[in-house]
Amino acid sequence: MAYFSVFHNYIQQKKNAIGLPVLALIWISFFWGTTWIASKEGVKHMPPMQLVALRQLFGGLLYLLYFLIKKHPWPNKRQWRTILVLSVLNFMLSNGLSTWGVKYISSGLGAIIGSIFPLWIVIISLFRGQKTSWKAVVGLIVAFGGICVIFYDYLNDFLRPEFRFGILLSVIATFTWALSSIYIKENKTNFNPYFSLGLQMLISSIVISSVIGFNGTSVPLSEIPAISWWSIGYLVVFGSVLTFIAFIYALENLPTEISSLYAYINPMVALFFGYLLFNEPLTTAIIIGGTITIIGLYLVNRAIKKK
């Protein structure tokens, strides 16, 4: 009986060890997909960059408060430089412009464009003369073909200046995210990533708030409707805090090929809920093109991770 008890405990430990990281991955895949919906709803009723500034302010303060209570040491000069660069690339540009972009395009389309940043990494590597896997090049071509199929349904929309502007903002956002990924890889610092994340959010919030305050594109807080405050709250809790915690946990406890699956599921979640809640288009061309794009991204990600 003692043997069976030990065996049962061993099986339970294995199930828990596998179960929690998988649950974390499911959480990431779902909630980061829904943040596109929350952003879309929020920017309908207030200036996009003001929403970004408020989201990053509250998210950054939560992280900062935790590390102040824990009396965690502050970054040194080199670490501050990295934090400042990433606050510009990750939050002022990537997160800021992608949120601004969904004011003019659908949340599903924004999510698909947001997922193509690995393609920029390959393109940047090619321009830098770095050796690139043939799988990465094939993946780049496949993903680009998928994007062309997706935009087949949006050809008439390109006649509208605001749609073109939204696409431009979203593409620049993915480019700056790729730049930040390369910068992180080439400038590693031994500093708590969560504390760094909170400081990046706070810095970007202060800068964005100053810019929109100076050019008069913000509105008084009392004029922001309740639905936008709910969107901000959702983005802070589920987009900036809980899901990042689950993300790091999944990275630490799952194989890289498994933990990166969220990147392919997020756009599907955004497309589904965009169709369900906002009546956004979900045509055959978008489904087929999205599938082709995800296959291309998978090939690119495999090539990058192996390298």
ZAMARGU-4260 file (C-alpha; in steps of 0.2 Angstrom, whole numbers, plus 5000, padded with zeros to 4 digits):
<rodrens>
0) 5000/5000/5000 | 5014/5012/5004 | 5021/5009/4987 | 5005/5014/4978 | 5003/5029/4989
5) 5021/5035/4984 | 5016/5031/4966 | 5000/5041/4967 | 5009/5056/4975 | 5022/5056/4961
10) 5008/5055/4947 | 4999/5070/4956 | 5015/5080/4956 | 5018/5077/4938 | 5001/5082/4934
15) 5002/5098/4944 | 5019/5102/4936 | 5012/5100/4919 | 4995/5107/4922 | 4999/5124/4929
20) 5011/5129/4915 | 4998/5124/4902 | 4984/5133/4911 | 4996/5148/4911 | 4998/5146/4892
25) 4979/5145/4890 | 4977/5161/4900 | 4990/5170/4889 | 4983/5164/4873 | 4965/5170/4878
30) 4968/5186/4888 | 4981/5194/4877 | 4970/5191/4862 | 4955/5200/4871 | 4966/5215/4875
35) 4964/5220/4856 | 4945/5220/4859 | 4947/5231/4875 | 4958/5243/4866 | 4946/5244/4852
40) 4932/5248/4863 | 4942/5260/4874 | 4948/5271/4859 | 4930/5273/4852 | 4927/5285/4866
45) 4943/5294/4870 | 4960/5299/4863 | 4970/5283/4860 | 4987/5289/4866 | 4978/5295/4882
50) 4971/5278/4885 | 4989/5271/4882 | 4996/5284/4895 | 4983/5279/4908 | 4985/5261/4906
55) 5004/5262/4907 | 5003/5273/4922 | 4992/5262/4933 | 5001/5246/4927 | 5018/5254/4931
60) 5012/5260/4948 | 5007/5242/4953 | 5024/5235/4948 | 5033/5249/4956 | 5023/5248/4972
65) 5027/5229/4974 | 5046/5232/4972 | 5046/5247/4983 | 5038/5236/4997 | 5050/5222/4993
70) 5064/5235/4994 | 5072/5229/4978 | 5088/5238/4973 | 5086/5251/4959 | 5094/5249/4942
75) 5112/5255/4939 | 5117/5267/4925 | 5119/5253/4912 | 5102/5246/4917 | 5094/5263/4916
80) 5100/5265/4898 | 5091/5249/4893 | 5075/5253/4902 | 5074/5270/4894 | 5077/5262/4876
85) 5064/5249/4879 | 5052/5261/4886 | 5053/5270/4869 | 5052/5255/4858 | 5040/5244/4868
90) 5028/5256/4876 | 5029/5273/4868 | 5030/5266/4850 | 5025/5248/4849 | 5010/5248/4862
95) 5006/5266/4859 | 5005/5265/4840 | 4996/5248/4839 | 4983/5255/4851 | 4981/5271/4841
100) 4980/5260/4825 | 4965/5250/4830 | 4955/5266/4831 | 4955/5266/4812 | 4956/5247/4808
105) 4947/5231/4815 | 4954/5224/4831 | 4956/5207/4822 | 4967/5215/4808 | 4977/5224/4821
110) 4980/5208/4830 | 4986/5199/4814 | 4998/5214/4810 | 5004/5214/4827 | 5009/5195/4826
115) 5020/5198/4811 | 5035/5206/4820 | 5046/5190/4818 | 5046/5194/4799 | 5054/5211/4803
120) 5068/5202/4813 | 5072/5191/4798 | 5072/5207/4786 | 5083/5216/4798 | 5095/5202/4799
125) 5096/5201/4780 | 5100/5219/4779 | 5113/5218/4792 | 5121/5204/4782 | 5118/5191/4795
130) 5117/5172/4790 | 5098/5168/4789 | 5090/5151/4789 | 5081/5145/4773 | 5067/5141/4783
135) 5066/5159/4789 | 5066/5165/4771 | 5052/5153/4766 | 5042/5157/4781 | 5044/5176/4777
140) 5037/5172/4759 | 5023/5162/4765 | 5018/5174/4779 | 5018/5188/4766 | 5007/5178/4754
145) 4995/5176/4768 | 4995/5194/4772 | 4991/5198/4753 | 4976/5186/4754 | 4970/5195/4770
150) 4971/5212/4762 | 4961/5206/4747 | 4945/5209/4757 | 4951/5227/4762 | 4956/5234/4744
155) 4941/5246/4744 | 4946/5252/4762 | 4963/5257/4756 | 4954/5272/4747 | 4950/5279/4765
160) 4965/5289/4772 | 4961/5284/4790 | 4962/5266/4786 | 4979/5268/4777 | 4984/5278/4793
165) 4979/5264/4804 | 4988/5251/4794 | 5004/5262/4794 | 5003/5265/4813 | 5001/5246/4816
170) 5015/5241/4804 | 5027/5254/4812 | 5022/5246/4829 | 5027/5229/4824 | 5044/5236/4817
175) 5048/5244/4834 | 5043/5228/4843 | 5056/5218/4832 | 5069/5232/4836 | 5066/5230/4855
180) 5067/5211/4853 | 5084/5212/4844 | 5090/5226/4857 | 5085/5215/4872 | 5095/5200/4864
185) 5110/5210/4861 | 5110/5221/4877 | 5106/5208/4891 | 5106/5215/4909 | 5105/5206/4925
190) 5090/5216/4932 | 5072/5210/4937 | 5062/5210/4921 | 5046/5214/4931 | 5053/5229/4939
195) 5061/5234/4922 | 5043/5232/4915 | 5035/5244/4928 | 5048/5257/4926 | 5047/5256/4907
200) 5028/5259/4909 | 5030/5273/4920 | 5042/5282/4910 | 5032/5280/4894 | 5016/5286/4903
205) 5025/5302/4909 | 5032/5306/4891 | 5016/5302/4882 | 5005/5312/4895 | 5017/5327/4892
210) 5016/5326/4873 | 4997/5325/4872 | 4995/5338/4886 | 5006/5350/4876 | 4997/5347/4859
215) 4980/5347/4867 | 4975/5330/4861 | 4969/5324/4879 | 4952/5326/4887 | 4948/5330/4905
220) 4947/5314/4915 | 4929/5318/4920 | 4924/5317/4902 | 4931/5300/4899 | 4915/5288/4899
225) 4914/5273/4910 | 4916/5261/4896 | 4933/5267/4893 | 4938/5266/4911 | 4932/5248/4911
230) 4943/5245/4896 | 4958/5253/4904 | 4955/5243/4920 | 4954/5227/4910 | 4970/5231/4900
235) 4980/5235/4916 | 4974/5220/4926 | 4973/5207/4912 | 4985/5214/4899 | 4999/5222/4909
240) 5000/5212/4926 | 4992/5195/4927 | 4995/5189/4910 | 5014/5195/4910 | 5016/5185/4926
245) 5008/5170/4918 | 5019/5173/4903 | 5035/5172/4913 | 5029/5157/4922 | 5025/5148/4906
250) 5042/5152/4898 | 5051/5145/4914 | 5041/5129/4914 | 5037/5124/4896 | 5047/5120/4881
255) 5050/5135/4870 | 5040/5128/4855 | 5025/5126/4867 | 5026/5142/4876 | 5027/5152/4860
260) 5010/5145/4854 | 5001/5160/4861 | 5007/5170/4847 | 4997/5160/4835 | 4981/5160/4845
265) 4980/5178/4850 | 4975/5184/4833 | 4962/5170/4832 | 4954/5176/4848 | 4954/5194/4843
270) 4946/5189/4826 | 4933/5179/4834 | 4928/5192/4848 | 4929/5206/4835 | 4917/5197/4824
275) 4906/5193/4839 | 4905/5209/4848 | 4909/5222/4835 | 4902/5214/4819 | 4920/5215/4811
280) 4922/5205/4795 | 4927/5187/4796 | 4927/5181/4778 | 4934/5166/4770 | 4949/5176/4763
285) 4953/5182/4781 | 4952/5165/4788 | 4963/5157/4774 | 4975/5172/4774 | 4976/5171/4793
290) 4980/5153/4793 | 4993/5155/4779 | 5001/5169/4789 | 5002/5159/4805 | 5010/5145/4796
295) 5023/5157/4789 | 5026/5164/4806 | 5028/5147/4814 | 5042/5143/4801 | 5050/5160/4805
300) 5049/5157/4824 | 5056/5140/4823 | 5071/5146/4813 | 5074/5161/4825 | 5073/5150/4840
305) 5085/5136/4833 | 5097/5150/4829
</rodrens>
